[in-house]
């Protein structure tokens, strides 16, 4: 009697993390801020950070992420990208030596009111066209003067954010590049580019580049895989076939019978679904089995999905399926689903077992 497991597993290859950082060192001669927010984009903060020792600083989004990171790494600068929103968070950032981004007047008032003896390093966020966070360029001189006068402020750096770094030739990107040159002329340390900016040749040699998704071997560029830049995928996602069955022509498969068999066919049921982090979309794609693509048929369920095994009669229950990884890139999967790869890696849930390899 054959016995097997559901086998839903994320394999993390830590050697690829340090490899990818070194590739970005080749692409960008300036300092690199390793972005490890959202549990290192779903790869596991405690797993990832020790393999990024060669970065110049880390960046996260929330104060809780910053505190967790500080317990793992006591040496590097940590930049809190959303900044703080109350006096307690500011006190926490100061006491744990966490840099804060300043992007709204409230945060300036918090700095003015600080009763801490220590000062803090700040990054002024300037909105050059993203229209998300940051001060308008028209008020930057005034804001800088305010920050320079506050006792709680130690060093000041400036920061902007490309809205369309995946398209270096767009009018928006060109306009932001021009504004970034003005920001650079202010005379402070500066940070403009994210992963897409570096891969697209937008980064300035003297800036702090904020590299996130690329550290995990994933390209944010619409038409280019991470492998194009010699990046290696850090995560491989697998699950086992837990059952197989024959389906007659004209029978429906899965919820809503959205897929109807065009011929007699054989399907495999794979032990992974949207509760594990493999999303439901109206554009199901493919998986990989022993280097051969197999189509997903019907809707992804909470715990399972179905694949076409008609041409793979030798594949039985217990066989391993690659959802994404070295043979079927996460960028391909996201493209087929009409998603971005960030949502896939960040969406992995605690039901998935992580296995760590060098």
C-alpha angles and dihedrals in degrees: 000000000000114000127190145154133249083250099199100167142158112208113204117199106201095188088066091059095062090040091056092049090054090051089056089049087060092048097044122038094192131076121302126218108200109217110214102163122138092039090307092311090308095309097105123270096225090049097047105040099065088058093054098062091125093063119101097228142347129237132202136169106231138041091240090055090049092052092048090049092049090058088056098041124027098171109057130075113256120206118204102213098196093041124213129308105196141024094262092056091049091050089050092050092049095047092049095042095243119159114229131212114228113209106147139037093253090067092052090053090051090054091049091052096047115126094189118123092218124076126225135221113241136195116210111218113216120194108224096168110313090100094207114095130356146062122289113253090243092069100037096100090053093047092048090052089052093050092047089057097051117099092209091062118089112172126003125213129173131229139187133176131225112230095198107024088148087069111048093178099052118118089241093054092047091050092049092049090056091050090047090060088057090049089051090053090061087083102236131115106275145199124198111148137074127189093289091050092054095045091047094050095249097121121108115232092232099049136097102248114209105219116188124140092028092063087068093053095259126128120215091198113111098227105029133072124219088249088066086072095040091257117151124216112250097195128055116184120208141171135171131245103251098185143359133204145172120254123196124227113277094020118127124237125215134342114350091004087256089160118055119192111248090199139000104298145172120232135191124215112220121206099237134085144153092296086064093047102266098125132230112236135157089243107066114187137181143299129204126243118183090335094310124110119239123191122239108232123201128355123326108248128211093265106011147033132197127232133190111254097166092117093040105065092159093061111098140173111297093039116134120245125198111219091181137337139092096346099037112030124224087232090060091048093050092047092052091050095046091243137114118253092240090071091055101051093038092048098063109122134212091262088076115088114228121217118191122210134172 
